[in-house]
Amino acid sequence: PNKLLEIVDNTIPQDGNTKAIVDWLIAPISRLGLACYRKSASERMKMNEVLKELNYIKETCKIKFAEIIHT
């Protein structure tokens, strides 16, 4: 996760919330992308698993970022 900021878009605010953005959004989506990018189809995640994981990331981000905004 600490190397992700080197490859992510510059438009992400580089402030106190950067770590939260990386931890709760960028890192999980990056891991998910890597899990989908396997050479063998049998090693890749199934699309229903990907969808479940994306929804989990979305809901987690809603909660975490709401906490950040309200503090």
Summary of the structure (lengths in Angstrom):
residues: 71
radius of gyration: 13.9
end to end distance: 24.2
largest distance: 45.0
contacts: 153
relative contact order: 0.13
helix: 69%
strand: 0%
